[in-house]
Amino acid sequence: MIKTIRKMGNSQGLIFDQALCELTGLKVGDQVNVVVREGGTVMLTPIRRQASPETVSGTIRQTVADYANTLKKLA
């Protein structure tokens, strides 16, 4: 995919069209890590936020509570 760097105010930027956003899973407001490699290669890596241990534990507790009868039958 070829993109053109465009002037945006006093800066330059790339426009991520809808197709590129769908392919990458990126959306407005997402952060990316930018790494410039030898030879000028630019690599963008999405920063994916992980759920906190408290959130994960709460979700597990809620799931166990919601499916208690099913889990008892499976045990």
C-alpha positions in Angstrom: 0.0 0.0 0.0 1.5 3.3 -1.0 0.7 6.5 1.0 1.7 10.1 0.5 2.9 12.3 3.3 0.8 15.4 3.4 1.1 18.8 5.1 -1.1 19.1 8.1 -0.8 22.6 9.6 2.9 23.0 10.5 3.5 19.3 10.5 3.4 16.4 8.0 1.4 13.2 8.3 -0.2 10.2 6.8 -3.9 9.6 6.4 -5.1 6.1 7.5 -8.1 5.4 5.4 -10.9 3.1 6.6 -9.5 0.1 4.9 -6.1 0.5 6.6 -7.7 1.1 9.9 -9.7 -2.1 9.5 -6.6 -4.1 8.5 -4.6 -2.9 11.5 -7.4 -2.6 14.1 -6.4 1.0 14.7 -9.0 3.7 15.5 -8.9 7.4 16.3 -7.2 8.1 19.6 -5.1 4.9 19.5 -1.4 5.3 20.3 1.4 3.7 18.3 5.1 3.2 19.1 7.3 4.6 16.3 10.7 3.0 15.6 13.1 4.2 12.9 15.4 1.5 11.8 18.7 1.6 10.0 18.2 2.7 6.5 15.2 4.9 7.4 12.6 2.1 7.7 9.7 3.3 9.9 7.8 0.7 12.0 4.6 1.5 13.7 3.4 -0.8 16.5 0.0 -0.3 18.1 0.1 0.1 21.9 -2.6 -2.3 23.2 -3.6 -1.6 26.8 -4.0 -4.7 29.0 -6.8 -5.1 31.5 -5.7 -4.7 35.1 -5.5 -7.8 37.3 -8.5 -6.4 39.2 -10.6 -6.1 36.1 -9.7 -9.7 35.0 -10.5 -11.1 38.4 -13.8 -9.2 38.5 -14.8 -10.6 35.0 -13.9 -14.1 36.1 -15.9 -13.8 39.3 -18.9 -12.5 37.3 -18.7 -15.2 34.7 -18.5 -17.9 37.4 -21.5 -16.4 39.1 -23.5 -16.1 35.8 -22.7 -19.7 34.8 -22.7 -21.4 38.3 -25.4 -23.9 37.4 -23.7 -24.9 34.1 -20.3 -25.2 35.8 -21.8 -27.4 38.5 -23.3 -29.7 35.9 -19.9 -29.9 34.1 -18.0 -30.7 37.2 
